[in-house]
């Protein structure tokens, strides 16, 4: 059961190619845990059902994240580890804690939000700035330590925002 497509989705985000089908399913499986876009509970349930039933989704935001990280060498498991470790710092997650007083922008974190940031949002990491994390963790360093060190120098720097359904800077 494919999703209704947004009209402005670039053609490159309407298919998983060149990611092989089995790897696309792996990407979808990890994105169920950390969905790369903010959704209502009913839509989240729909997405979870679609992925559990078909093993894959055609949601452009998911395809974009997977293609971007895949293109620079990340595996789905590495993307999930990175995302989970970034989310351990409450300053990175507007709208997730009981108080937004903790939120602080970080240039290494792109926000995928609805119409207003004050309503909360979800983080949307960009792949290229995190390549040092990939290299260092593959060399044996502890993921959370590397994330903490990388984020440390960027707290307070402006974070870019991607409104839902828009695909700026999609250079795949």
C-alpha positions in Angstrom: 0.0 0.0 0.0 2.1 3.0 -1.2 1.8 6.4 0.4 0.3 9.3 -1.4 3.2 11.2 -2.9 3.8 14.8 -2.3 3.7 16.7 -5.6 7.1 18.4 -5.3 9.1 15.2 -4.6 12.2 15.1 -6.8 12.3 12.1 -9.1 15.5 10.8 -7.3 13.4 10.4 -4.1 10.6 8.4 -5.8 12.7 5.2 -5.9 15.2 3.4 -3.7 17.6 2.9 -6.7 20.6 2.4 -6.5 20.1 0.9 -3.0 19.3 -2.8 -3.4 15.9 -3.9 -2.2 17.2 -6.0 0.7 19.3 -3.0 1.9 16.3 -0.7 1.5 14.4 -3.0 3.8 17.2 -2.8 6.3 17.0 1.0 6.2 13.2 0.9 6.7 13.6 -1.4 9.6 15.9 0.9 11.5 14.0 4.0 10.6 10.9 2.5 12.3 12.8 3.2 15.6 13.8 6.8 14.6 11.5 8.1 11.9 13.2 10.8 10.0 10.1 13.0 9.9 7.5 14.2 12.4 4.2 12.5 12.0 0.8 12.2 13.8 0.3 9.1 15.8 -2.2 7.7 13.2 0.3 8.3 10.4 3.1 6.7 12.4 0.9 3.7 12.9 0.3 3.6 9.1 4.0 3.8 8.4 4.8 1.1 10.9 2.1 -1.2 9.4 3.4 -0.5 5.9 7.0 -1.4 6.8 6.0 -4.5 8.8 3.7 -5.7 6.0 5.7 -4.9 2.9 9.2 -4.5 4.5 9.6 -1.1 2.7 8.0 2.3 2.3 8.1 4.9 -0.5 8.2 7.9 1.9 10.5 10.4 0.2 12.0 11.6 3.5 13.1 8.1 4.4 14.5 7.5 0.9 16.4 10.8 1.1 18.0 10.0 4.5 18.9 6.4 3.4 20.3 7.5 0.0 22.3 10.3 1.5 23.9 8.2 4.3 24.3 5.1 2.0 26.1 7.3 -0.6 28.9 8.2 1.8 29.3 4.7 3.2 27.0 4.4 6.3 25.1 1.2 7.0 21.6 1.3 8.4 23.0 0.1 11.8 25.6 2.9 11.8 23.0 5.5 11.0 20.8 4.2 13.8 23.7 4.2 16.3 24.6 7.8 15.4 21.1 8.9 15.6 20.5 7.2 19.0 23.7 8.7 20.4 22.9 12.3 19.2 19.4 11.9 20.8 21.0 11.1 24.2 21.7 14.8 24.6 18.3 16.5 25.4 19.6 19.8 24.1 19.4 18.3 20.5 15.7 17.5 20.7 13.2 20.3 20.6 9.8 19.3 21.9 10.9 15.9 23.3 11.5 16.8 26.9 8.8 18.3 29.2 10.5 21.6 28.8 12.0 23.2 25.7 14.3 25.2 28.1 17.0 22.7 27.4 17.0 23.0 23.6 20.0 24.6 22.0 20.7 24.7 18.3 23.8 22.8 16.9 25.2 23.3 13.5 25.7 19.5 13.1 22.0 18.8 13.6 19.4 19.7 11.0 15.8 19.9 12.2 12.9 18.4 10.3 9.9 20.1 11.7 6.3 21.0 11.1 5.3 24.6 10.6 6.8 26.0 13.8 9.9 24.9 15.8 8.1 25.7 19.1 5.8 22.8 18.4 8.7 20.4 18.5 10.4 18.5 15.8 12.7 15.7 14.9 16.4 15.8 14.2 17.5 15.1 10.7 21.2 14.6 10.5 23.1 15.3 7.3 25.6 12.6 6.3 28.7 14.5 5.3 29.4 16.4 8.6 29.3 13.0 10.4 32.0 11.3 8.2 34.6 11.8 11.0 32.3 9.9 13.3 32.0 7.0 10.9 35.8 6.9 10.4 36.5 7.1 14.1 33.9 4.5 15.2 35.1 2.1 12.6 38.6 2.5 13.9 37.3 1.4 17.3 36.4 4.6 19.2 33.3 4.6 21.3 30.4 6.1 19.4 28.8 8.2 22.2 32.2 9.7 23.1 32.8 10.7 19.5 29.3 12.2 19.2 29.7 14.2 22.4 33.1 15.5 21.3 31.8 16.5 17.8 28.7 18.2 19.1 30.6 20.1 21.8 32.2 22.6 19.5 28.9 23.5 17.8 26.4 24.2 20.5 24.7 27.5 20.0 25.5 27.6 16.3 22.5 27.9 14.1 20.8 24.7 13.0 19.3 24.5 9.6 15.6 23.6 9.3 13.9 21.5 6.7 10.1 22.0 6.7 8.0 18.8 6.3 7.5 17.9 2.6 10.3 20.2 1.3 13.5 18.9 -0.2 16.0 21.8 -0.2 19.6 21.0 -1.0 18.7 17.5 -2.2 21.8 16.9 -4.3 21.5 13.1 -4.7 
